C-alpha cells in the first residue's frame, strides 16, 4: 500500500504557483524527508496532503483516500506537527492535557480518558523527553519544550502516517540525536 500518492499536483496561493505538477509515491511504511530551500513549497505540499489546501489540479491519495473528499477519515490516520503552532497562545493547559486531547480526538464518543490512555500519554512524553513537564502549563514551556510536546501530541494517537513540518525548530542539538 502507498501512504501518499500524488499525480500532477498543482497548487496556487494568492496567484503564485506554489506547487507545479508534483508527482510522488511513498510506500507504507517508509521514512521520507522532503528538503528544499525556504519558499520551495514543502509546507504547502504537507497541507495539501492533509486536505487543508485544495489543489488547482492533480490527484492526491493518502492511504488510498482522497483528503479533499474524505478529510475526517484522512486526518484520523495522520499525525501532524505544523511548522508553527499557535496552541500556546490560546490554551492555558497542562502539557499532559495537550497531548491527551489528541489521544481522545481519535476515539469515538464518549471521549473519556482511561487509565490506559494516561499510561500511553506518559510513555509518549517520556519518549520525547518531557515526561517531567507533564504537569506544567504548556504556555510556560520554552519553544523547544513546546515543540517536543507537539511531536508527542502527533504520535500519541498512533497514526498510520506522521507528517512533521520542520520538527526540530527550537530543539537543542543534543535532543535531536
N, C-alpha and C positions, 0 to 999 in steps of 0.2 A: 504494500500500500504506500501511496505517496502522502507525506504530511502536507506538503504545499505544492500546487501546480499552478503556474500562470502561463498564459499564451497571449502574445500581442498586447500586453497590458500598457495602456496609455492613460496618464492622469495629468490634468491641467488644473493648476491652482492660481486663481487671480490672473488668468490669461497667460500664465507661464507654464510651459510643458515640463512638469517635474519628473515624470517617467515617460519614456518613449519606447513602445514596442518591446516591453520586458517579457522574456520567456524564461521560466526556470522550472525545475522539477527536483524536489527534495524527497529522498526516500525516508521511510519511517522505520525505525528510529535512526537519527543521524545528528551530528553536530555540524552546524554550518555557521560561518561568520560572513557577514556582508560588510565589506570595508570600502571606504572611499572618502574623498575629501568632504569638508563641510559643504552642505548645499547640494550634494550629489543625488539626494532622493532616498536615502536609507530609511529615514523616519516615515516618509510618505509611503514607501513600499510596505513597511510594517503596518501602518494604519490602514492601508488598502487591503492587506491580507486579513486584517481583523474586521473589515467591513465598515470601518469608521469613515473612510473616504470612498466615494463612488467613482470608479474609473470611467473615462470617456469611451474607451473601447477595450476589448480584450476579455479574457475569461480568467476566473480565479476559482480554485478549489482548495479547501482546507479539509483534510481528512475525507475527501470526496464530496464535501458540501459547498454550496455557494454562499459565501459570507454576506452577500447582499440580500439574497432571498431567505436565508435561514440564520440571521445574525445571532439569535439566542443560542441555538444549538452549537454554532461555531465557537462563540465566546465561552460556552460552558466547557469546552475542551481545551481552551487556550489560557495559559498563564501569561500575563503581560506586565512588563515593567517599562513605563514610558521614560523618555529622555528626561523630562521634568515632571514631577508630580506635585500637585498643589494640596495634597492631603493635609499637610501640617498647618496650612492657613485656616482650614475650616474645622478640623477635628481635634478638640482637646480630649483625646482618649489615651488610655494606656496602650503601650506598644503591643502587648499580647492581644488586646481587643481589636486593634487594626488588622492583625493577622487573622484572628478568629472570624472577623466579618467576611473575609474572603472564603474561609472554610465553610461557613454557614450559607453563603450565597450559592454554593454548589449543591446544597441539599434541597430536597422537596419540603414544602411547609408541612407541619410546623417546624421552624428552624431553631431548635433548641440545641445548645452545646452539650454534648455528652462528655463523660469522663474520658472516653477515647479521643474525642476532639481536642480536649485540653492537653492530653498526652502528645498528640500529633503536633499541636502548636508549639509546645515546649521543645519537642525534638527538632522542629524546623528552626526555631530561634537558636537552638544550640548549634545546629549545623552551620548557620551563617555567622555565628559568633556573637550573638547579642542576647543570649538567654538571661544574663544578669540584668538586662534592661527591661525585662518583661513588664514590670510594674511601674516603670517610669512613663511619664506622658510623652507621647510621640513628638509633639511640637517642641519639646525641650531638648531633644536629641540633636547631636551635631549632624551636619549634612551627610557625612559618611555613614553614621549610625542609622539615619533615616533610610538611606539607600539600601543598607543591608536588610532592614525591616521590610522594605518594599519588595526585595527579592524573596524574602520569606513569605510575604503575602501572595506572591505569584506562584510559589511552588506548593503551598500548604494544601491546596485543593487537588493535588496530584494530577495536573493537566497532562494531556497527551502531547501537547505542543507548548513549548515555552519560548516566548519572544521577548528578548531583552534589548532595549534601545540604550546603548551606552551605559551598561550596568555598573561600570566601575567608576563613574563620575563621583568624585568626592571621597572615594575609598582609598585608604592609605596603601602603599605598595605591599607591605607585609601581609595585609589582609587579602590582597588579590591572589596571592600564590596558593 
